[in-house]
């Protein structure tokens, strides 16, 4: 049962809609202003990064990847091959 988050294009409020089945068709209106004009937004996660196993912390590194391009890598503590 996915929960989707939307932003009203009229008043700017954020609201969620729970869909019970994937094929469900529902009329979605802003709960504050009843506008049918909205956009779907990417929801934030409830994940906190901190100290992992063996006291290691995530490491963010950047490097030059050629002709004016840069790459960023996030190394997470835990299993490695």
C-alpha positions in Angstrom: 0.0 0.0 0.0 2.0 3.0 -1.2 1.7 6.4 0.3 2.4 9.2 -2.1 3.2 12.8 -1.2 1.9 15.8 -3.2 2.3 19.6 -3.2 -0.6 21.8 -4.0 0.2 24.2 -6.8 -2.3 26.8 -5.6 -1.6 27.1 -1.8 1.8 25.2 -1.6 0.7 22.8 1.2 2.0 19.2 1.3 -0.3 16.3 1.7 -0.3 12.5 1.4 -2.6 10.0 -0.2 -2.7 6.3 0.6 -3.6 4.0 -2.2 -5.0 0.6 -1.2 -4.4 -1.1 -4.5 -2.1 -0.2 -7.4 -4.9 0.3 -9.9 -7.0 2.5 -7.6 -8.4 5.6 -9.2 -9.1 8.4 -6.9 -10.0 12.1 -7.1 -7.2 13.9 -5.4 -7.9 17.4 -4.0 -5.8 19.6 -1.7 -7.2 19.2 1.8 -6.7 22.9 2.6 -8.0 24.7 -0.5 -9.7 21.8 -2.5 -7.7 22.6 -5.6 -7.2 19.7 -8.1 -3.8 21.3 -9.2 -0.9 19.5 -7.6 2.4 17.8 -8.3 3.9 14.6 -6.9 7.0 15.1 -4.8 9.7 12.8 -3.6 9.2 12.0 0.1 12.0 12.3 2.6 13.2 9.1 4.3 13.4 8.5 8.0 16.9 7.3 7.9 19.7 8.7 10.0 23.3 8.1 9.0 25.7 7.8 11.9 28.4 5.7 13.3 28.2 2.2 11.9 29.8 -1.1 12.9 33.3 -0.9 14.3 32.8 2.9 14.9 33.2 3.8 11.2 31.3 6.7 9.8 30.2 7.3 6.2 32.8 9.0 4.1 32.0 11.4 1.2 34.8 11.9 -1.3 35.0 13.8 -4.6 37.4 13.5 -7.5 38.0 14.7 -11.0 36.4 12.5 -13.6 37.7 14.2 -16.7 37.1 17.4 -18.7 35.5 19.6 -16.1 33.4 16.8 -14.5 33.6 15.7 -10.9 32.3 12.6 -9.3 31.1 12.1 -5.7 31.2 8.8 -3.8 29.5 7.9 -0.6 31.2 5.1 1.2 29.0 3.4 3.8 30.4 1.3 6.7 29.4 -2.3 6.7 29.9 -5.3 4.4 32.5 -5.0 1.7 33.7 -7.6 -0.8 
